[in-house]
Amino acid sequence: GLVAIAANIKPEAAATVIELQKRNIDVWMVTGDNKHTAKAVAEKIGITQVYSQVLPDQKVDKVRQLQNRGKIVAMVGDGINDSPSLATADIGIAIGAGTDIAIESADLVLVQNDLRGVITALDLS
């Protein structure tokens, strides 16, 4: 058998992913979590494109790969491991309750610690 434990999925995550997809925005999960945990989380919130077991420098590589394919990349993150990719993305979005380095690396900070702020930012842009 297999047990996948997912830490703290934000309650608004699935609704945010659905709304982004309705707007024809591709949603990718790029995470350092193992592939079983990443897959379980992704399935629960409706993400089909997942990169797991990714180190911080590899997150930057994934952002650059998408950019090289002509994608405009917005990266959402909250940890020290996310800060290089937040800085590399076209738009870096930090979760307000995240680490100081992530917040300093981002272009935009979601101060309410709510992923629906990504939708609000899109509406305001």
C-alpha positions in Angstrom: 0.0 0.0 0.0 0.8 3.7 -0.2 0.1 6.4 2.3 0.5 10.0 1.0 0.4 12.7 3.6 -0.2 16.2 2.4 0.5 19.1 4.8 -1.9 21.9 5.0 -3.8 22.3 1.7 -5.3 25.7 1.8 -9.1 25.5 1.7 -9.3 28.0 -1.2 -6.7 26.2 -3.3 -9.1 24.1 -5.4 -11.4 27.0 -6.1 -8.5 29.2 -7.1 -7.1 26.6 -9.5 -10.6 26.2 -11.1 -10.9 29.9 -11.6 -7.4 30.2 -13.1 -8.2 27.3 -15.5 -11.5 28.9 -16.5 -9.4 31.9 -17.6 -7.3 29.6 -19.7 -4.3 29.9 -17.4 -2.1 26.8 -17.1 -1.5 25.9 -13.5 1.6 23.9 -12.6 2.8 22.5 -9.3 6.5 22.7 -8.8 7.4 21.3 -5.4 10.1 19.8 -3.3 7.7 17.2 -2.0 8.0 13.6 -3.0 6.1 12.4 -6.0 3.4 10.6 -4.1 2.6 13.5 -1.8 2.7 16.0 -4.8 0.4 13.8 -6.8 -2.1 13.4 -4.0 -2.2 17.2 -3.4 -2.4 18.0 -7.1 -5.3 15.6 -7.6 -7.2 17.1 -4.6 -6.9 20.6 -6.0 -7.3 19.9 -9.7 -3.7 20.3 -11.0 -2.6 17.9 -13.7 0.9 19.2 -14.4 3.2 18.4 -11.5 7.0 18.5 -11.0 7.9 16.9 -7.7 11.1 16.4 -5.8 12.4 19.7 -7.2 15.3 21.5 -5.5 15.3 25.3 -5.3 17.7 25.8 -8.3 15.6 23.3 -10.3 12.5 25.5 -9.6 14.3 28.3 -11.3 15.1 26.0 -14.2 11.4 25.0 -14.5 10.4 28.7 -14.5 13.0 29.4 -17.3 11.8 26.4 -19.3 8.3 27.7 -19.3 9.5 31.2 -20.2 11.6 29.8 -23.0 8.4 28.2 -24.4 6.9 31.7 -24.6 4.9 31.5 -21.4 4.4 34.4 -19.0 5.1 32.8 -15.7 3.6 33.9 -12.4 5.1 31.9 -9.4 3.4 31.7 -6.1 5.4 30.7 -3.1 6.0 31.2 0.6 9.3 29.7 1.6 13.0 30.3 1.4 13.3 27.6 -1.3 10.8 29.6 -3.4 12.7 32.9 -3.4 15.0 32.3 -6.3 12.1 31.2 -8.6 9.9 34.1 -7.3 12.7 36.5 -8.4 13.1 34.7 -11.8 9.4 34.5 -12.7 7.8 37.3 -14.7 5.6 37.9 -11.7 6.6 36.6 -8.3 3.8 36.3 -5.8 4.6 35.6 -2.1 2.1 34.4 0.4 2.1 37.0 3.2 2.6 34.5 6.0 5.7 33.2 4.2 9.4 33.8 5.0 10.9 37.3 4.8 13.2 36.3 1.9 10.2 35.1 -0.2 8.4 38.3 0.5 11.4 40.4 -0.4 12.0 38.4 -3.6 8.4 38.8 -4.9 6.8 41.5 -7.0 3.5 41.1 -5.2 2.6 39.9 -1.6 -0.7 38.4 -0.7 -1.1 40.0 2.7 -4.2 38.0 3.7 -2.5 34.6 3.2 -5.3 33.6 0.8 -4.7 32.2 -2.6 -7.8 34.0 -4.0 -5.6 37.1 -3.9 -4.1 35.8 -7.1 -7.5 36.2 -8.8 -8.0 39.6 -7.3 -4.5 40.7 -8.5 -5.4 39.5 -12.0 -8.7 41.4 -11.9 -6.9 44.5 -10.9 -4.1 44.3 -13.4 
